[in-house]
Amino acid sequence: MEKSLDVVTFGETMVLFEPVQMFPLEYVSQFHKHIGGAESNVSIGLKRLGHQVGWFSKLGNDPFGRYILQFIRGEGIDTSACIQTDEAPTGLLFKEKKSHENLNVFYYRKHSAASLMTPEDLDESYIANAKFLHVTGITPALSETCEQTVFRVMDIAKKNNTTIVFDPNLRLKLWKAEKARAVLLKMSELADVILPGLDEGTFLTGETEPEGITAALNKNGKKTIVVKLGSKGAYYHTDEESGYVTGYPASQVIDPVGAGDGFAAGIISGMLRNDSLPATVARGNAIGAIVVGMHGDVEGLPREDELERYLDNGSNNKDVNR
């Protein structure tokens, strides 16, 4: 079957309120409104790089749910599989910045519309129509039915030869460590590509070095694993090749949230382009460095020409067009 979507992803996207002032949250009176959600961040990142992407979720039939749909549709992403419900509201999150180094995030997502997702909501043909499926470890933490939905989607992808990319995106605020480890390891077994951070890899395997983490997660030798190392870059591993790719130093870290999602978009994009694995990882590293230099989860995600210019010039890129 010819697949018309490059990537499908799904999960909870919330309305994000970012304070205008750098104060403790109780003293802030003005906010900028954005959206925030790992999976929608990845979908927007991929679309800006020229790929055909679908994203779905369950949203409240409320102003915030409509805002999220309008925003994501406005980026050119297919949202035809989204569901709106009157049973629960759309989730919210607030950022708090006390200083450039002190960032906190407060979630208001318990019993949100997205937590009501069930396997019965799924359109199997929609998932089968994608070359890649992107999933994170956030969605199964939202509720028991969300966990069931994640594994059903992964099963559908397996049946239809859709490559599964898994970003653990560990959120211990959402569930207990023992449960998180068991579910994320099960997802890792089903995934074709795994993108843990160093701390996440240690949490899952007990190993502290990238080589040990990748060996533990790739016991069958058939997976591609890329361990994120922050500003140092990343370590990649397959049964055929492995190595380190140096990171791009960010000229200024304004907002680190969303960097990992940008990295995931870069990895999937490189794979869709059939780039070499080192070049693919370099795309991820570059996008992560770009994203941290701007406020908001998606505002800094580059378009293909911007990314190519950055890759050509690296950290010396001044982004001046004459």
C-alpha positions in Angstrom: 0.0 0.0 0.0 1.3 3.4 -0.9 1.5 5.5 2.3 0.5 9.1 1.9 1.6 10.3 5.4 5.2 10.3 6.3 4.6 10.4 10.1 1.6 10.0 12.5 1.9 10.9 16.1 -0.6 11.3 18.9 -0.9 12.5 22.5 -2.0 15.3 24.8 -1.4 18.9 23.7 -2.3 21.5 26.3 -2.7 25.3 26.2 0.5 26.7 27.6 0.6 30.0 29.5 4.0 31.6 29.7 4.5 34.6 32.1 5.4 37.9 30.7 7.5 38.7 33.8 10.3 36.7 35.4 8.7 36.3 38.8 7.3 33.5 41.0 4.0 32.5 39.5 1.8 33.9 42.2 3.1 37.4 41.4 2.6 37.2 37.6 -0.5 38.9 36.2 0.1 38.6 32.4 0.8 35.6 30.2 1.4 34.8 26.6 -0.8 31.9 25.3 0.8 29.1 23.3 0.4 25.4 22.9 2.5 22.7 24.5 2.7 18.9 23.9 5.6 16.7 23.0 3.9 14.9 20.1 2.4 18.1 18.5 5.9 19.7 18.9 7.4 16.9 16.8 4.6 17.0 14.3 5.1 20.8 13.7 8.9 20.3 13.6 8.5 17.7 10.9 6.0 19.7 8.9 8.3 22.7 8.8 11.0 20.4 7.4 8.7 19.5 4.5 7.1 16.2 5.6 3.5 15.1 5.5 2.3 14.7 9.1 -0.8 13.7 11.0 -1.5 14.3 14.6 -4.4 13.2 16.7 -5.7 13.5 20.3 -8.9 13.8 22.3 -9.6 17.5 23.1 -12.3 19.2 25.1 -15.1 20.7 23.1 -14.2 24.1 24.6 -12.3 27.3 23.5 -8.9 25.8 24.4 -9.6 22.7 22.4 -10.6 24.7 19.4 -7.5 26.9 19.8 -5.2 23.9 19.8 -6.9 22.4 16.7 -6.8 25.8 14.8 -3.1 26.2 15.7 -2.0 22.8 14.6 -4.1 22.8 11.5 -2.6 26.2 10.7 0.8 24.6 10.6 -0.4 22.4 7.8 -0.8 19.2 9.9 -3.6 16.7 9.3 -5.9 16.6 12.3 -8.8 14.7 10.7 -8.5 11.9 13.3 -8.9 14.2 16.3 -11.9 13.8 18.6 -13.6 16.5 20.6 -15.6 15.7 23.7 -17.9 17.3 26.2 -16.9 14.8 28.9 -13.8 16.6 30.1 -11.9 19.9 29.5 -8.7 20.5 27.5 -5.5 20.3 29.7 -3.5 23.4 30.7 0.1 24.1 31.8 1.8 27.1 33.2 5.5 27.9 33.0 7.3 29.7 35.8 10.6 31.5 35.2 12.2 32.9 38.4 15.5 33.3 36.4 17.0 32.1 33.2 18.3 29.0 35.1 15.2 28.4 37.2 12.3 27.1 35.1 9.3 25.2 36.6 6.3 23.7 34.8 2.9 23.3 36.4 0.4 20.9 34.8 -3.4 21.0 35.1 -4.2 17.8 33.1 -5.7 15.3 35.6 -9.0 14.0 34.2 -8.4 16.0 31.0 -10.0 15.2 27.7 -6.9 13.5 26.4 -6.8 11.2 29.4 -10.1 9.7 28.1 -8.5 8.3 24.9 -9.4 4.6 24.4 -8.5 2.0 21.8 -12.0 2.3 20.5 -11.3 5.8 19.4 -8.6 4.7 16.9 -8.9 4.6 13.1 -6.6 1.7 12.2 -6.3 2.8 8.5 -5.1 6.2 9.6 -2.1 4.7 11.5 -1.5 2.1 8.7 -1.2 5.0 6.2 2.0 6.3 7.8 5.6 5.4 7.1 6.6 6.3 10.7 4.7 6.3 14.0 6.1 8.6 16.7 5.1 7.8 20.3 6.3 9.0 23.7 6.2 7.8 27.3 4.0 10.6 28.3 0.7 9.3 26.8 0.6 5.9 28.7 1.1 7.8 32.0 -2.2 9.8 31.6 -4.6 6.9 32.3 -5.1 3.2 32.0 -7.1 3.6 28.8 -4.3 5.8 27.4 -1.8 3.1 28.1 -4.1 0.6 26.3 -4.4 3.0 23.4 -0.6 3.4 23.1 0.0 -0.4 22.8 -2.9 -0.8 20.4 -1.5 1.9 18.1 2.0 0.2 18.3 0.5 -3.1 17.4 -1.3 -1.6 14.4 2.0 0.0 13.3 3.8 -3.4 13.6 1.1 -5.1 11.5 1.4 -2.5 8.8 5.2 -2.2 8.6 5.2 1.3 10.0 8.5 2.2 11.6 8.0 3.0 15.3 10.0 5.8 16.9 9.9 5.9 20.7 11.0 8.9 22.8 10.7 7.8 26.5 10.0 11.4 27.6 10.0 10.3 31.3 7.6 12.3 33.5 7.8 11.0 37.0 5.3 13.6 38.1 2.7 11.6 36.2 3.3 8.1 37.6 5.4 6.0 40.0 8.9 4.9 39.0 8.2 1.2 39.0 5.2 1.4 36.8 7.0 3.9 34.4 10.0 1.6 34.0 7.9 -1.5 33.2 5.7 0.3 30.6 8.6 2.2 29.0 10.7 -1.0 28.7 7.7 -2.8 27.1 7.4 0.1 24.6 11.2 -0.1 23.9 10.8 -3.7 23.0 8.2 -2.9 20.4 10.0 0.2 19.0 12.4 0.2 16.0 14.0 3.5 17.0 14.6 4.6 20.6 15.6 8.2 21.6 16.4 8.3 25.3 18.2 11.0 27.2 21.2 9.8 29.2 19.2 10.0 32.5 16.3 8.2 30.9 18.6 5.5 29.6 20.1 5.0 33.1 16.6 4.9 34.6 15.5 2.2 32.2 18.6 0.0 32.2 20.8 0.8 35.2 23.7 1.6 32.9 25.4 5.0 33.2 27.3 5.2 29.9 25.7 5.5 26.4 27.4 2.3 25.2 25.9 0.3 28.1 22.5 1.9 27.7 22.3 1.1 24.0 23.6 -2.5 24.5 20.9 -3.1 27.1 18.1 -1.7 24.9 19.2 -3.4 21.8 19.6 -7.0 22.8 18.1 -8.3 19.6 20.5 -6.1 17.5 17.7 -4.8 15.2 17.1 -1.4 16.7 18.5 2.1 16.1 19.1 3.8 19.4 20.3 7.4 19.8 21.2 8.6 23.3 20.8 12.4 23.8 23.7 14.0 25.6 22.6 17.6 25.8 25.1 20.2 24.5 27.7 17.4 24.1 25.6 15.9 21.2 24.5 12.3 21.0 25.6 8.7 20.7 24.1 6.5 18.1 24.1 2.7 17.9 22.9 0.0 15.5 24.1 -3.6 15.0 26.2 -2.3 12.1 27.6 1.1 13.3 27.9 3.3 16.4 29.6 6.6 17.3 29.3 10.1 18.8 28.1 13.2 16.9 29.2 16.5 18.5 26.5 18.9 19.5 26.1 22.5 18.3 26.7 25.0 21.1 23.7 27.2 21.7 24.6 30.9 21.6 22.0 31.5 24.4 19.7 29.2 26.3 16.4 31.0 26.7 14.0 28.1 27.0 15.1 24.4 27.1 11.6 23.0 26.9 11.0 21.4 23.5 14.6 20.7 22.6 14.2 17.0 22.8 11.1 17.1 20.6 13.0 19.1 18.0 15.8 16.5 18.2 13.2 13.8 17.5 11.9 15.7 14.5 15.4 16.0 13.2 16.0 12.2 13.6 12.8 11.2 11.9 13.4 13.8 9.1 16.9 12.4 8.4 15.5 8.9 8.2 12.8 9.9 5.8 15.5 11.6 3.7 17.6 8.4 3.8 20.5 10.4 5.2 23.4 8.5 6.9 22.9 8.0 10.6 25.7 10.5 11.6 24.1 13.1 9.3 20.6 12.3 10.8 21.9 12.7 14.3 23.5 16.0 13.3 20.1 17.3 12.2 18.7 16.4 15.5 21.5 18.1 17.4 21.2 21.2 15.3 17.5 21.6 15.8 17.8 21.1 19.6 20.4 23.9 19.7 18.2 26.2 17.7 15.1 25.5 19.8 16.6 26.4 23.1 17.4 29.9 21.9 13.7 31.0 21.7 10.7 31.2 24.0 7.9 28.6 23.6 7.8 25.0 22.7 7.3 25.3 18.9 8.3 28.9 18.0 12.0 28.0 17.5 11.4 24.9 15.3 13.2 25.7 12.0 12.1 25.4 8.5 14.3 23.3 6.1 16.1 26.3 4.6 16.8 27.7 8.1 18.1 24.3 9.2 20.4 23.9 6.2 21.8 27.4 6.7 22.5 26.5 10.4 24.1 23.2 9.4 26.3 25.0 6.9 27.4 27.7 9.4 27.0 25.9 12.8 27.2 28.1 15.9 28.6 30.9 13.8 25.3 31.3 12.1 24.0 34.9 12.5 20.8 34.2 10.5 21.2 37.4 8.5 19.7 37.5 5.0 20.9 40.3 2.7 
